[in-house]
Amino acid sequence: MTPRWVERIIVSRSLMWVIFAAYFALFLGVDALSRIGGDVVLVAGVVGLGAAFLWSRPKSGRGSISTHCEKCGATLQGVAGLPRATCRECAHRQSWAPKR
Protein backbone atom coordinates (compact mmCIF):
# COMPACT_ATOMS: atom_id res chain seq x y z
CA MET A 1 0.00 0.00 0.00
CA THR A 2 1.34 3.39 -0.98
CA PRO A 3 1.53 5.96 1.83
CA ARG A 4 -0.79 8.96 1.53
CA TRP A 5 2.04 11.49 1.28
CA VAL A 6 3.50 9.64 -1.72
CA GLU A 7 0.07 9.57 -3.40
CA ARG A 8 -0.32 13.33 -2.82
CA ILE A 9 3.07 14.01 -4.42
CA ILE A 10 2.28 11.82 -7.42
CA VAL A 11 -1.18 13.37 -7.94
CA SER A 12 -0.08 16.99 -7.48
CA ARG A 13 2.03 18.00 -10.47
CA SER A 14 2.95 21.37 -8.99
CA LEU A 15 4.25 19.74 -5.79
CA MET A 16 6.24 17.27 -7.88
CA TRP A 17 7.84 20.16 -9.81
CA VAL A 18 8.63 22.03 -6.57
CA ILE A 19 10.36 18.94 -5.17
CA PHE A 20 12.30 18.49 -8.42
CA ALA A 21 13.33 22.17 -8.48
CA ALA A 22 14.47 22.02 -4.84
CA TYR A 23 16.49 18.87 -5.52
CA PHE A 24 18.05 20.43 -8.63
CA ALA A 25 18.95 23.60 -6.70
CA LEU A 26 20.49 21.46 -3.94
CA PHE A 27 22.47 19.52 -6.55
CA LEU A 28 23.76 22.70 -8.22
CA GLY A 29 24.70 24.25 -4.86
CA VAL A 30 26.59 21.19 -3.66
CA ASP A 31 28.19 20.67 -7.08
CA ALA A 32 29.48 24.25 -7.07
CA LEU A 33 31.18 23.62 -3.72
CA SER A 34 32.47 20.11 -4.34
CA ARG A 35 32.53 18.01 -7.50
CA ILE A 36 32.44 14.72 -5.55
CA GLY A 37 29.67 16.03 -3.30
CA GLY A 38 27.60 16.90 -6.38
CA ASP A 39 28.13 13.40 -7.76
CA VAL A 40 27.04 11.90 -4.44
CA VAL A 41 23.86 14.03 -4.40
CA LEU A 42 23.14 13.05 -8.03
CA VAL A 43 23.58 9.32 -7.35
CA ALA A 44 21.53 9.56 -4.13
CA GLY A 45 18.73 11.28 -6.07
CA VAL A 46 18.68 8.60 -8.78
CA VAL A 47 18.67 5.81 -6.18
CA GLY A 48 15.92 7.60 -4.23
CA LEU A 49 13.83 8.05 -7.38
CA GLY A 50 14.24 4.37 -8.27
CA ALA A 51 13.28 3.29 -4.75
CA ALA A 52 10.22 5.59 -4.77
CA PHE A 53 9.15 4.17 -8.14
CA LEU A 54 9.49 0.57 -6.96
CA TRP A 55 7.74 1.37 -3.67
CA SER A 56 4.75 3.24 -5.13
CA ARG A 57 4.07 1.32 -8.38
CA PRO A 58 0.89 -0.73 -8.67
CA LYS A 59 1.43 -4.34 -7.65
CA SER A 60 -0.57 -7.44 -8.41
CA GLY A 61 -0.31 -10.77 -6.69
CA ARG A 62 2.32 -11.82 -9.23
CA GLY A 63 4.43 -8.70 -8.76
CA SER A 64 3.73 -7.03 -12.12
CA ILE A 65 1.00 -5.89 -14.47
CA SER A 66 -0.52 -8.84 -16.29
CA THR A 67 -1.91 -8.84 -19.84
CA HIS A 68 -4.46 -11.53 -18.95
CA CYS A 69 -7.64 -11.16 -16.88
CA GLU A 70 -7.31 -12.46 -13.32
CA LYS A 71 -10.88 -13.80 -13.34
CA CYS A 72 -11.47 -15.38 -16.77
CA GLY A 73 -7.97 -15.49 -18.29
CA ALA A 74 -8.90 -13.55 -21.44
CA THR A 75 -6.30 -11.32 -23.06
CA LEU A 76 -6.73 -7.67 -22.02
CA GLN A 77 -6.98 -5.05 -24.76
CA GLY A 78 -4.02 -2.69 -24.88
CA VAL A 79 -3.85 1.11 -24.88
CA ALA A 80 -0.53 2.88 -25.55
CA GLY A 81 1.38 -0.30 -24.77
CA LEU A 82 -0.36 -0.99 -21.45
CA PRO A 83 -3.25 -3.38 -20.85
CA ARG A 84 -6.69 -1.98 -20.01
CA ALA A 85 -7.70 -2.17 -16.36
CA THR A 86 -11.12 -3.72 -17.11
CA CYS A 87 -11.66 -6.97 -19.00
CA ARG A 88 -13.99 -6.73 -22.03
CA GLU A 89 -15.12 -10.34 -21.64
CA CYS A 90 -16.24 -10.43 -17.99
CA ALA A 91 -16.01 -6.72 -16.94
CA HIS A 92 -13.69 -7.62 -14.05
CA ARG A 93 -11.48 -4.74 -12.82
CA GLN A 94 -7.94 -5.99 -12.27
CA SER A 95 -6.35 -5.83 -8.81
CA TRP A 96 -3.35 -3.84 -10.10
CA ALA A 97 -5.59 -1.11 -11.57
CA PRO A 98 -5.65 2.26 -9.78
CA LYS A 99 -8.67 2.88 -7.59
CA ARG A 100 -11.27 5.28 -8.96
GROMACS elastic network, one bead per residue, 0.5 to 0.9 nm:
[ bonds ]
;  ai    aj funct       b0    kb
    1    55     6  0.86766   500
    1    56     6  0.77071   500
    1    58     6  0.87499   500
    1    59     6  0.89075   500
    2     5     6  0.84468   500
    2     6     6  0.66536   500
    2     7     6  0.67644   500
    2    55     6  0.72285   500
    2    56     6  0.53743   500
    2    57     6  0.81493   500
    2    58     6  0.87352   500
    3     6     6  0.54816   500
    3     7     6  0.65271   500
    3     8     6  0.89103   500
    3    56     6  0.81463   500
    4     7     6  0.50422   500
    4     8     6  0.61831   500
    4     9     6  0.87020   500
    5     8     6  0.50737   500
    5     9     6  0.63122   500
    5    10     6  0.87150   500
    6     9     6  0.51542   500
    6    10     6  0.62302   500
    6    11     6  0.86342   500
    6    52     6  0.84172   500
    6    56     6  0.73609   500
    7    10     6  0.51114   500
    7    11     6  0.60491   500
    7    12     6  0.84629   500
    7    56     6  0.80688   500
    8    11     6  0.51940   500
    8    12     6  0.59288   500
    8    15     6  0.84107   500
    9    12     6  0.53084   500
    9    13     6  0.73275   500
    9    14     6  0.86670   500
    9    15     6  0.60113   500
    9    16     6  0.57179   500
    9    19     6  0.88282   500
   10    13     6  0.68918   500
   10    15     6  0.83217   500
   10    16     6  0.67559   500
   11    15     6  0.86384   500
   11    16     6  0.83852   500
   12    15     6  0.53969   500
   12    16     6  0.63382   500
   12    17     6  0.88392   500
   13    16     6  0.50015   500
   13    17     6  0.62358   500
   13    18     6  0.86612   500
   14    17     6  0.50958   500
   14    18     6  0.62012   500
   14    19     6  0.86779   500
   15    18     6  0.50022   500
   15    19     6  0.61957   500
   15    20     6  0.85683   500
   16    19     6  0.52004   500
   16    20     6  0.62070   500
   16    21     6  0.86413   500
   17    21     6  0.60015   500
   17    22     6  0.84891   500
   18    21     6  0.50821   500
   18    22     6  0.60919   500
   18    23     6  0.85358   500
   19    22     6  0.51459   500
   19    23     6  0.61398   500
   19    24     6  0.85605   500
   20    23     6  0.51060   500
   20    24     6  0.60655   500
   20    25     6  0.85556   500
   21    24     6  0.50287   500
   21    25     6  0.60590   500
   21    26     6  0.85045   500
   22    25     6  0.51027   500
   22    26     6  0.61170   500
   22    27     6  0.85577   500
   23    26     6  0.50218   500
   23    27     6  0.61061   500
   23    28     6  0.86505   500
   23    41     6  0.88933   500
   23    45     6  0.79344   500
   24    28     6  0.61624   500
   24    29     6  0.85464   500
   24    42     6  0.89836   500
   25    28     6  0.51244   500
   25    29     6  0.60719   500
   25    30     6  0.85683   500
   26    29     6  0.51284   500
   26    30     6  0.61093   500
   26    31     6  0.83551   500
   26    38     6  0.87892   500
   26    41     6  0.81698   500
   27    30     6  0.53032   500
   27    31     6  0.58626   500
   27    32     6  0.84744   500
   27    37     6  0.86334   500
   27    38     6  0.57644   500
   27    39     6  0.84189   500
   27    41     6  0.60591   500
   27    42     6  0.66696   500
   28    31     6  0.50080   500
   28    32     6  0.60380   500
   28    33     6  0.87237   500
   28    38     6  0.71961   500
   29    32     6  0.52696   500
   29    33     6  0.66129   500
   29    34     6  0.88234   500
   29    38     6  0.80486   500
   30    33     6  0.51945   500
   30    34     6  0.60185   500
   30    35     6  0.77529   500
   30    36     6  0.89236   500
   30    37     6  0.60182   500
   30    38     6  0.51763   500
   30    39     6  0.89339   500
   30    41     6  0.76955   500
   31    34     6  0.51127   500
   31    35     6  0.51016   500
   31    36     6  0.74659   500
   31    37     6  0.61652   500
   31    39     6  0.72974   500
   31    41     6  0.83692   500
   32    35     6  0.69611   500
   32    38     6  0.76190   500
   33    37     6  0.77506   500
   33    38     6  0.80595   500
   34    37     6  0.50635   500
   34    38     6  0.61786   500
   34    39     6  0.86958   500
   35    38     6  0.51726   500
   35    39     6  0.63784   500
   35    40     6  0.87707   500
   36    39     6  0.50266   500
   36    40     6  0.62029   500
   36    41     6  0.86853   500
   37    40     6  0.50273   500
   37    41     6  0.62344   500
   37    42     6  0.85911   500
   38    41     6  0.51139   500
   38    42     6  0.61225   500
   38    43     6  0.86412   500
   39    42     6  0.50077   500
   39    43     6  0.61288   500
   39    44     6  0.84546   500
   40    43     6  0.52032   500
   40    44     6  0.59882   500
   40    45     6  0.84881   500
   41    44     6  0.50508   500
   41    45     6  0.60593   500
   41    46     6  0.86889   500
   42    45     6  0.51401   500
   42    46     6  0.63422   500
   42    47     6  0.87015   500
   43    46     6  0.51522   500
   43    47     6  0.61401   500
   43    48     6  0.84503   500
   44    47     6  0.51346   500
   44    48     6  0.59479   500
   44    49     6  0.84953   500
   45    49     6  0.60152   500
   45    50     6  0.85291   500
   46    49     6  0.50795   500
   46    50     6  0.61576   500
   46    51     6  0.85791   500
   47    50     6  0.51089   500
   47    51     6  0.61234   500
   47    52     6  0.85719   500
   48    51     6  0.50739   500
   48    52     6  0.60626   500
   48    53     6  0.85321   500
   49    52     6  0.50876   500
   49    53     6  0.61220   500
   49    54     6  0.86542   500
   50    53     6  0.50935   500
   50    54     6  0.62207   500
   50    55     6  0.85053   500
   51    54     6  0.51652   500
   51    55     6  0.59603   500
   51    56     6  0.85387   500
   52    55     6  0.50154   500
   52    56     6  0.59683   500
   52    57     6  0.83095   500
   53    56     6  0.54112   500
   53    57     6  0.58281   500
   54    57     6  0.56454   500
   54    58     6  0.88615   500
   55    58     6  0.87398   500
   56    59     6  0.86467   500
   58    63     6  0.87215   500
   58    64     6  0.77200   500
   58    65     6  0.77569   500
   58    95     6  0.88602   500
   58    96     6  0.54479   500
   58    97     6  0.71061   500
   58    98     6  0.72766   500
   59    62     6  0.76940   500
   59    63     6  0.54117   500
   59    64     6  0.57042   500
   59    65     6  0.70083   500
   59    95     6  0.80043   500
   59    96     6  0.53889   500
   59    97     6  0.86610   500
   60    63     6  0.51692   500
   60    64     6  0.56969   500
   60    65     6  0.64513   500
   60    66     6  0.80105   500
   60    94     6  0.84454   500
   60    95     6  0.60162   500
   60    97     6  0.86767   500
   61    64     6  0.77364   500
   61    95     6  0.80887   500
   61    96     6  0.82997   500
   62    65     6  0.80213   500
   62    66     6  0.81752   500
   64    96     6  0.80229   500
   65    82     6  0.86290   500
   65    83     6  0.80692   500
   65    96     6  0.64911   500
   65    97     6  0.86369   500
   66    69     6  0.75069   500
   66    70     6  0.82448   500
   66    76     6  0.85262   500
   66    83     6  0.76169   500
   66    94     6  0.88990   500
   66    96     6  0.84439   500
   67    74     6  0.85783   500
   67    75     6  0.59793   500
   67    76     6  0.54188   500
   67    77     6  0.80149   500
   67    78     6  0.82214   500
   67    82     6  0.81591   500
   67    83     6  0.57125   500
   67    84     6  0.83603   500
   68    71     6  0.88251   500
   68    72     6  0.82935   500
   68    73     6  0.53324   500
   68    74     6  0.54738   500
   68    76     6  0.54263   500
   68    83     6  0.84520   500
   68    87     6  0.85186   500
   69    72     6  0.57059   500
   69    74     6  0.53042   500
   69    75     6  0.63259   500
   69    76     6  0.62797   500
   69    86     6  0.82220   500
   69    87     6  0.61809   500
   69    89     6  0.89069   500
   69    90     6  0.87030   500
   69    92     6  0.75628   500
   69    93     6  0.85144   500
   69    94     6  0.69257   500
   70    73     6  0.58621   500
   70    74     6  0.83457   500
   70    92     6  0.80419   500
   70    93     6  0.87903   500
   70    94     6  0.65756   500
   70    95     6  0.80724   500
   71    74     6  0.83421   500
   71    87     6  0.89026   500
   71    90     6  0.78535   500
   71    92     6  0.68311   500
   71    94     6  0.84142   500
   72    87     6  0.87017   500
   72    89     6  0.79002   500
   72    90     6  0.69773   500
   72    92     6  0.85229   500
   73    76     6  0.87495   500
   74    87     6  0.75454   500
   74    88     6  0.85342   500
   74    89     6  0.70078   500
   74    90     6  0.86908   500
   75    83     6  0.87800   500
   75    87     6  0.80052   500
   75    89     6  0.89860   500
   76    83     6  0.56426   500
   76    84     6  0.60330   500
   76    85     6  0.79476   500
   76    86     6  0.76793   500
   76    87     6  0.58225   500
   76    88     6  0.73156   500
   76    89     6  0.88106   500
   77    82     6  0.84444   500
   77    83     6  0.56500   500
   77    84     6  0.56649   500
   77    85     6  0.89088   500
   77    86     6  0.88000   500
   77    87     6  0.76698   500
   77    88     6  0.77076   500
   78    81     6  0.59042   500
   78    82     6  0.52956   500
   78    84     6  0.55963   500
   79    82     6  0.53311   500
   79    83     6  0.60599   500
   79    84     6  0.64293   500
   80    83     6  0.82853   500
   83    86     6  0.87166   500
   84    87     6  0.71155   500
   84    88     6  0.89378   500
   84    94     6  0.88036   500
   84    97     6  0.85586   500
   85    92     6  0.84130   500
   85    93     6  0.57771   500
   85    94     6  0.56002   500
   85    95     6  0.85003   500
   85    96     6  0.78106   500
   85    97     6  0.53488   500
   85    98     6  0.82006   500
   86    89     6  0.89624   500
   86    90     6  0.84885   500
   86    91     6  0.57396   500
   86    92     6  0.55859   500
   86    94     6  0.62265   500
   86    97     6  0.82579   500
   87    90     6  0.58272   500
   87    92     6  0.53881   500
   87    93     6  0.65682   500
   87    94     6  0.77468   500
   88    91     6  0.54719   500
   88    92     6  0.80343   500
   89    92     6  0.81910   500
   93    96     6  0.86276   500
   93    97     6  0.70366   500
   94    97     6  0.54678   500
   94    98     6  0.89258   500
   95    98     6  0.81845   500
   96    99     6  0.89273   500
   97   100     6  0.89385   500
